[in-house]
Amino acid sequence: MLNIKNFSMKIGNKQIIENINIDVNDGEIVAIVGESGSGKTMTALNVVGLTPPGTVVEGEIMLDGESLLERKKNDYSVSIVFQEPMTSLNPLMKAGEQIDEVLKLHTELGRKERYNKIIKMLKNVELIRAKEIYNKYPHELSGGMRQRIMIAMAMINNPKLLILDEPTTALDPNVQEQIIEIIKKLNKQEKTSMIFISHDLNIVKNIANKIVVMNEGRIVESGTKDEVVRTPKHEYTIKLLNAMPKGKKMRRTSNDDSPMIMISDVDLYYYENRKKNIYNTSIDFNVYRGEILGLVGRSGAGKTSLAKAILGINKNYSGKIIKNVNRCAMVFQDPLSSLNPVRTIRWILSEPLKVQKKYTKEEINMEIKRIINEVGLEEEHFDRYPSELSGGQRQRVCIALALLSEAEFIVADEPVSALDVTVQAQILDLLLNVQKEYGITIMFISHDLRVVEKICDRIIEI
């Protein structure tokens, strides 16, 4: 049904994709797997006609015998669901109105017919309170609900091909599983062909008929899911499989059993229309000096809210939080939004040292050079801006910031959830080395139990 034949792509003088061939049959799910920069998303963007300016392409992309490279964009029978629904949805429009806009553009249906079709589709993606959700804004919905809205929007006009670009990356395992089941159901029910893009072979092996592995713009291996996952032939595929967390338990380096942080009978709450709503009660545990403590729980359980309460950022709690610690720091899930976008890495890393007012300019330079090497970056990164670094490099900068602040206790809030499996493994190893060398206590928040089991000494569920 879809034939990508001898397809290459250049932006300026840089070769992005080189001579790839991918076939998708009717009703088939084909997964494209690889790290960031491998060409997965660029391939998808060319299929849907979102080719970046200044791009030179060669080869063919055919849908049912017609060239997608030559057809008008509004004629495409292809839809796409992106990784982050919050940035794909209009924050000023209600969810139902955004799906309605698709029907207005592509059909002649009347208002009532459109509304009924949208409600049916919302129920089809397992949004049971469809009429209520129709009138909700994106920020009023959970991540899983927003992703269902995106899937409903993509499927509302019955496309021949649906492209899903990392649709489950930042979701809890339970929600991931629900989204995967919805995708499989729609594939079976509507007979829609699909391309599923991911960096996680654990996910794609549960959904795809075929797997294509890409590296640096080339296809290095392809075959059925059993062939690729069970008997991989290319060293890059083996590298991806080996990088997946295996649940190897690490032990803490300190034998100090005195609690660093004591959390006693804590209730978390928020206010809505001046009404106090409690969403987690009677949280009770200790954090011991020198350990890595895993904090897990479903979306909305209050993991990040509790961490912010410990750090003094969130005041919406009752109960006792007693800290026997001088300095704390936080490493956030999205380093790009937590780093100053208009400052260089040199300036960003210098700030915590300037605040301490005990270093000369020369000593600050020496200290940031030392720390940059410890977290696996080079001096060439000093004069770059955060947007000029990869996700893994930005996360290394955030870890360096925590170390420069001389923190005794670090909260790592989903620090690897949006990273490729190979980069995930590098960041986890870095955190383990940092904890061992500095004796820092770490609270590691995650929804991925495989990651938590690899790195943590104890696990607390809230």
Secondary structure, 3 states (H helix, E strand, C coil): CEEEEEEEEEECCEEEEEEEEEEECCCCEEEEECCCCCCHHHHHHHHCCCCCCCEEEEEEEEECCEECCCCCHHHCCEEEECCCHHHHCCCCCCHHHHHHHHHHHHCCCCHHHHHHHHHHHHHHCCCCCHHHHHCCCHHHCCHHHHHHHHHHHHHCCCCCEEEEECCCCCCCHHHHHHHHHHHHHHHHHHCCEEEEEECCHHHHCCCCCEEEEEECCEEEEEEEHHHHHHCCCCHHHHHHHHHCCCCCCCCCCCCCCCEEEEEEEEEEEEEECCEEEEEEEEEEEEEECCCEEEEECCCCCCHHHHHHHHHCCCCCEEEEEEECCCCEEEECCCHHHHCCCCCCHHHHHHHHHHHHCCCCHHHHHHHHHHHHHHCCCCHHHCCCCHHHCCHHHHHHHHHHHHHHCCCCEEEEECCCCCCCHHHHHHHHHHHHHHHHHHCCEEEEECCCHHHHHHHCCEEEEC
